[in-house]
Amino acid sequence: MGTSNNKHIHSLNTLQLAAIITVFIGHFWVKDPSFLNSACVAFCFVYSGYFTALHHQFTASYGKRDHLKFMWNKLSKLYPLHVLGVFLGAITMHVAWGGGVSPSIILAHLTLTNSWIPFSEYFFGANAVAWYICDLFFLYLMAPLLVRGLRRIPVLWQVLVVIALLVVQFTVEALSLLGLYHYYFIYQFPVARLLDFAAGITIYNITQCVSWQELKSRITPTVATAIEVASVVLFLVMFHIGKNYLHTHCYRGFCAAAPAIAALFIPFILTSGCNGLLSRLLEFKPFTRLSTIGAEIYLLQVSPYFLIKTLFNSCGIMPPAVPYFIIQMGALLLVSWVVHRYYVTPLKRRMLAMFPR
């Protein structure tokens, strides 16, 4: 893989890390986080679709054993972390709120069925962010069908299909056609996330077109910087419109996916490797190294926050907002690094070695 491709991957990894940290900030530090968190979560699903298509072509020779190996690789990376997050979440609920988690909820999490059950105690359950992993494994399971199927369709039609599905989703949300389960079916239900994942695959297919490559070859560092700055401005404008003029639930689907795809993902893929100012910032080594623990930061964000908050409350202390945030963020990064270094990485190696040759 060449230097340009490495830069391309590093910048997008850092962008995903920024989205994950923004979700943490949105969960615990912003009073009305839905407009912010929704786009960042959508971005992570689009990111997963893009990189699945980038690294796995799922050619005609790809068979059942290949898919088992593909799924085992994903399990070895994420499942041990998921299990730890569930049990830490259960402990946190007991320590912070004095409540327990029923065995059926824990079982649903461990079997990766929690986000298929339309009750908040299940899809939020022991670890409130674990529904993301359940959805992600469903998408990985469907990946060969999606990648192969979309590859057979002309790129223009792929784009039109994604836009049409966004419009359908917006209509369903705007008219509240899903009743009491509206929020769940739009946000947590695994099938709903096929749209974001497919959008990522479509974006990858666009980048393989000759016209895309020709356009990219003409971009100078100055033009790349202008595109990146304009994309961030567009992103903020779309947030402002969604937050102030659309109902919260409408914003979750249509207007969460739209800014994530149009205002961040596509422009930064276009300018990656072109030495734009923001791309070079995203390629900064400390950021790219930190991005390797992105999954840990996302899945472990709940427990450190509430355990530290409980500790301060029990001592009758409440630090000022900025130092308190620094303490919380530092604790989350430290816990994530320790878990990645001494738990996830060794277990991943052992699990990969178990797969029969």
SVG drawing of the C-alpha trace seen along z (x, -y; Angstrom):
<svg xmlns="http://www.w3.org/2000/svg" viewBox="-48 -28 52 54">
<polyline fill="none" stroke="black" stroke-width="0.4" points="0.0,0.0 1.5,-3.3 2.0,-6.5 -1.0,-8.2 -3.2,-5.3 -1.7,-5.3 -2.5,-9.0 -6.0,-8.4 -6.6,-5.7 -5.0,-7.7 -7.0,-10.8 -10.3,-8.9 -9.4,-6.9 -8.7,-10.2 -12.0,-11.6 -13.8,-8.6 -12.0,-9.1 -13.2,-12.7 -16.8,-11.4 -16.4,-8.9 -15.2,-11.5 -18.0,-13.9 -20.5,-11.1 -18.9,-10.9 -19.2,-14.7 -22.8,-14.6 -23.8,-11.9 -22.6,-13.6 -21.7,-17.2 -24.4,-18.6 -27.9,-19.2 -29.6,-18.4 -27.2,-16.0 -29.4,-14.2 -28.6,-16.4 -24.9,-16.0 -24.7,-12.3 -26.9,-11.1 -24.6,-12.4 -21.5,-11.1 -23.0,-7.6 -24.2,-7.7 -20.6,-8.6 -19.2,-5.5 -21.6,-3.2 -20.7,-4.9 -17.0,-4.6 -17.5,-0.8 -19.2,-0.3 -16.4,-2.1 -13.6,-0.3 -15.3,3.1 -15.5,2.5 -11.9,1.2 -10.3,4.2 -12.7,7.0 -13.6,7.3 -15.8,10.5 -14.9,11.8 -16.6,14.7 -14.2,17.2 -15.3,15.9 -17.0,18.9 -18.6,19.9 -15.2,20.6 -13.9,17.2 -16.9,15.5 -16.5,17.5 -12.9,16.3 -14.0,12.7 -16.6,12.9 -14.2,14.6 -11.7,11.8 -14.3,9.2 -15.4,11.2 -11.8,11.5 -11.4,7.8 -14.7,6.6 -16.4,9.3 -14.1,9.5 -14.3,5.7 -18.1,6.0 -18.3,8.6 -16.1,6.4 -18.3,3.4 -21.4,5.3 -20.1,6.5 -18.6,3.2 -21.9,1.6 -23.8,4.0 -21.3,3.2 -21.7,-0.5 -25.5,-0.3 -25.2,1.4 -22.6,-1.0 -24.0,-4.3 -27.7,-3.7 -28.0,-0.7 -29.9,1.3 -29.2,4.5 -29.4,5.9 -31.6,8.9 -30.0,12.0 -32.1,11.9 -30.7,8.4 -27.2,9.6 -27.9,12.7 -29.3,10.6 -26.1,8.5 -23.8,11.5 -25.7,13.2 -25.7,9.9 -29.5,9.8 -30.1,6.8 -30.7,4.3 -33.3,6.7 -35.6,6.3 -37.6,3.1 -37.6,2.3 -35.2,-0.3 -34.1,1.9 -32.7,4.3 -31.1,2.1 -29.8,-0.3 -29.5,2.3 -26.2,2.9 -24.1,0.9 -26.1,-1.8 -23.9,-2.0 -23.6,1.7 -26.5,1.8 -24.0,0.3 -21.9,3.5 -25.0,5.7 -25.9,3.7 -22.4,3.8 -22.1,7.6 -25.4,7.8 -23.9,5.5 -20.7,7.5 -22.8,10.6 -24.6,9.0 -21.4,7.4 -20.8,9.9 -24.3,9.5 -24.2,5.7 -20.7,5.3 -21.4,7.8 -24.9,6.5 -24.0,2.8 -21.0,3.6 -23.3,4.9 -25.2,1.6 -23.9,-1.5 -22.5,-4.0 -25.0,-6.7 -27.9,-4.3 -26.2,-3.4 -26.2,-7.1 -29.8,-7.5 -30.9,-4.5 -29.1,-5.8 -30.8,-9.2 -34.2,-7.6 -33.8,-5.6 -32.9,-8.7 -36.0,-10.4 -38.1,-7.4 -36.6,-7.3 -37.2,-11.1 -40.9,-10.6 -41.4,-7.8 -39.9,-9.9 -41.7,-13.1 -45.0,-11.4 -44.3,-9.3 -45.5,-6.2 -43.8,-3.9 -45.8,-5.0 -44.5,-4.3 -41.4,-2.4 -40.5,-5.3 -37.1,-6.1 -36.0,-2.4 -36.8,-1.5 -35.0,-4.6 -32.0,-4.6 -31.2,-1.2 -32.9,1.4 -30.1,3.2 -31.9,3.2 -32.2,-0.6 -28.4,-0.9 -28.1,1.0 -28.6,-2.5 -25.6,-4.0 -23.4,-0.9 -24.5,-0.8 -23.8,-4.5 -20.2,-3.8 -19.9,-1.0 -21.3,-3.2 -18.8,-6.0 -16.0,-3.4 -17.4,-2.4 -17.5,-6.1 -13.8,-6.5 -12.9,-3.7 -14.3,-5.5 -11.8,-7.0 -13.4,-10.4 -12.9,-10.5 -9.3,-9.6 -8.8,-12.3 -10.5,-14.9 -8.4,-13.9 -5.2,-14.2 -6.0,-17.9 -6.4,-19.0 -3.6,-21.2 -2.9,-21.7 -4.7,-25.1 -7.8,-23.7 -7.8,-20.8 -7.7,-23.1 -10.5,-25.2 -12.6,-22.0 -12.0,-20.9 -12.8,-24.2 -16.0,-24.5 -17.0,-21.0 -16.7,-21.8 -18.8,-25.0 -21.4,-23.0 -21.5,-20.4 -22.2,-23.2 -24.8,-24.8 -26.7,-21.5 -26.5,-21.0 -28.0,-24.5 -30.8,-23.8 -31.6,-20.4 -31.4,-21.6 -33.6,-24.6 -36.1,-23.8 -36.6,-20.0 -38.2,-17.8 -35.6,-15.8 -36.7,-12.4 -36.7,-13.6 -33.2,-14.7 -32.0,-11.4 -32.2,-9.6 -32.3,-11.8 -30.4,-14.8 -28.0,-12.8 -26.8,-10.7 -26.8,-13.5 -24.2,-15.8 -22.1,-12.8 -22.0,-11.6 -22.1,-14.8 -20.2,-17.3 -17.5,-15.1 -16.9,-11.7 -16.8,-12.5 -14.8,-15.7 -12.2,-14.3 -11.8,-11.2 -11.4,-13.5 -8.7,-15.6 -6.8,-12.8 -3.2,-12.6 -3.5,-16.1 -1.8,-17.9 -4.8,-19.9 -4.4,-21.7 -7.1,-19.8 -6.0,-16.4 -2.5,-17.0 -3.8,-17.8 -5.8,-14.5 -2.6,-12.7 -0.7,-13.9 0.9,-10.8 -0.5,-11.2 -4.0,-11.4 -3.5,-8.4 -2.1,-6.3 -5.0,-7.4 -7.4,-6.2 -6.3,-2.6 -8.2,-2.6 -11.4,-4.2 -13.5,-1.1 -12.4,-1.0 -13.3,-4.7 -16.7,-4.1 -17.7,-0.9 -16.2,-1.9 -17.4,-5.5 -20.3,-4.9 -18.6,-3.1 -15.6,-5.4 -17.9,-8.5 -20.5,-7.3 -18.0,-5.7 -15.9,-8.9 -19.1,-10.9 -20.3,-8.6 -16.9,-8.9 -17.0,-12.7 -20.6,-12.8 -19.8,-10.5 -17.0,-12.8 -19.2,-15.9 -17.0,-17.4 -17.9,-18.8 -15.0,-20.2 -15.5,-23.1 -16.7,-22.0 -13.4,-22.2 -11.2,-20.3 -14.0,-17.8 -14.1,-17.2 -10.3,-16.8 -10.4,-14.3 -13.2,-12.3 -11.6,-12.4 -8.2,-11.4 -9.7,-8.5 -11.5,-7.2 -8.4,-7.4 -6.3,-5.7 -8.8,-2.9 -9.2,-2.4 -5.4,-2.2 -5.0,0.3 -7.9,2.5 -6.6,2.4 -3.0,3.2 -3.5,5.9 -6.9,7.4 -8.1,6.9 -4.8,7.4 -3.8,10.6 -7.3,12.1 -7.5,11.2 -4.2,13.0 -5.4,16.1 -8.8,16.1 -7.2,15.7 -4.9,18.6 -7.9,20.8 -9.4,20.5 -8.7,23.8 -6.3,23.5"/>
</svg>
